[in-house]
Amino acid sequence: MAEELLVPAKTYLSTGVQFGRRGKTKKMERFIYKVKPNGIAVFNLKKIDERIRLVAKFMAKHDVYVTSRKKIVLNILKKFGKITGIKVHAGRFLPGTFTNPNSENYYEPDAVFIVDPRVDQQAMKEAILSNIPIIAICDSNTDPAYVDIIIPGNNRGKKALGIIFWLLAREILKERGEIKSDDEFKISFEEFIS
């Protein structure tokens, strides 16, 4: 029997997480369900769901540094960090964070989670230089050449990013045994993105 989605398909669809951009890269094709006549790529919800599960399992057991300078995700990241205890940096990534041991911001994580490889280029560059594995939310036309674990999805919309991080928070807590079921996760999606 096929595994159920983490949330009903209707919930995923209401956030727009499935909508990519116009166009697609070769490496992102495997995550795309179809391309609409207007050229907009539509991601396969099962692939998004599978990757959220995979990343949650990884993050529950490893020290992952989550970062983005995208304004629409800053409060979501702060909430995610508060709920999970995972190190989050919301805002401009400070040069030397992964590469300069003399910097007061220096950090050596097991992996780095980047919200958008196009926007968070400094964090990407430093992770690559330091051989830190990269997890990233990749849009349909992203080149994920240096990304080790891809979460396919819309990385431009607040609700789309909110559903990804809300589900990651819930699944991480379940993986750690801090909660036993979805019902024990008392933070609503609406509260998470407000």
N, C-alpha and C positions, 0 to 999 in steps of 0.2 A: 504494500500500500504506500502511495506517495505521501511524503511528509507535508503537513499543512503549513501554510505560510505563517509567519510570526504575527501578522495582523491580517484581517480580511483583505482581499484584493481591493475592495471598494475603498478601504482606508488608505492603502498605498496610492491608489489612483487619485484620491481627493487632494493629495499633497503635490502631485505633479512630478514625483520622483522618477517616473518612467520616461519623461521627455528629455531627450538629448537635444543636441543642436542640429543645424543643417549640416549634413555631411558626416562622414565617419572615417576613422583611420582603420587600416587593415587589422591592427591588433585589438581593436574594440568591436569588430564585427561579430565575434562569438557571443557577445552579450546582447546583441540587438535582435529584437523580435521581428521588427519590420521597419521600413522607411515609408513615411506617408507621401502622398503625391506632391506635397509642398517641400519635400526634402528633409523634413524633421524626422530624426531617428527616434524610435520607441524601444526602450529597453525591455527585456524579458524580466518580469517581476520575480520569477523563480530564481533567476541568476542574481538579482539584487539581494533577495532573501538569503540565498546560500552564502553569499559573500559576507553579509552582516553576521550570520552565525559563525562563519570561519574566523572573522576578525574578532568577534566577542570572545571566542575560545582562546585565541592568541593573547588578547589584551588582558584577560583574567589571570594569566600566568606569567606575563612579562612586563617589564618596565617600559612603557610606551609614552613618548612625549608627543602631545597633540598640539598642533599649531596652525594658525591661519591669521592673515591680516585682513580677510574679508569682513567688512563691517556687518553684513547681515547675519553672520554666524558668531560674532563675539559673545553675546549674552548666552547663546546656546552652549558654546564651549565652556563658559564659566559655570553654567548649571551642571553640565556633564562632569566637569572636574570635581565640583562640590559633592555630587551624588556618588561618584565612583572612587574619589581619592586619587585619580590619575592626574599626573602633571600636565597642566594645560598652559599654553601661552597664547593669549588672544590679543592680537595687535601686531605691530611691526616686529619682525623677527630680528633680534640683535645679532649682527655679524660676530662670529667667533664663538657662538653658543656651543657648537659641536667641534670646533677646530682649534680653539685657543685655550689651553689649560690654565693660562694666567688670567683669563677673564673671570670676573665675579659671577657671570651668568653661565659659565661652562657647565655642561651636563653631558653625561655619557649614557644615553638610554639604550635599551635592547633594540628598539625600533622607533621610527618617527611616523606619526600619522599626519598627513597633509590634506587639507580640505580641497585645494585646487592647485595642481602642479603648475598651471600658468601664472597664478597670482603669487604663490608661495615659493618663488624661485630661489631665494636666498637659503631657505631651509632645505630645499631639495639639493642645492649645490653642496652645502656643508654635509648633509647626510651622505651624499655620494663620495665626497672626499674622505669622509671618516668611515666608510664602509658600514654605515648604519642602514639596515633594511628599511624600506619605505612602503608604507601603506597609504593609499590615496583614493579619494573619490574622483573618478575619471569620467568626463563627459564623452559623448560619442566621437568627437573630433579631437580628443586628447591623444598625444603620443605618449604612451605609458612606458617608454623605453627603459627607464630606471626604476619603475615601480615594481616592487616585489609582490604585493597583494593589492589587487584592484577591487574597489567597490564601484561597480558601474552605477551611474545615476546622474541626475540633475544636480550639479554643484553650484547652481546660481540662485535657486529659490529658497526662501526662508523655511517654508513648510517642508520642502523636500529634504533640506539639511536637517531640519528638526526631527523628522521621522527617523532618519538614519541614526542620529545621536541618541534619540530617545530609546530606540530599540537596542542600540549598543549598550546603553546604560543598564537597561533591564536585563539583557542577556548576560552581561558581565557579572551583575550581582547574582544571577541564578547560577552561573558557572562557578563562582566563588562559594556558593552555598549560603550567601547572606540572605537570600530570599529563596523560597522553594517553588513558588508559582507566580504566574503573571498577576494574579489577584493581590499578591503581597506587595507589588510595586505600586505605591500609593501616589506617585506623581503622574498626573494626567498629561497627555500630549499637549493640550492647550496651555497648561501651566508651564510646560517645558519651553514653549516657543514665545511666551509672553514677555 
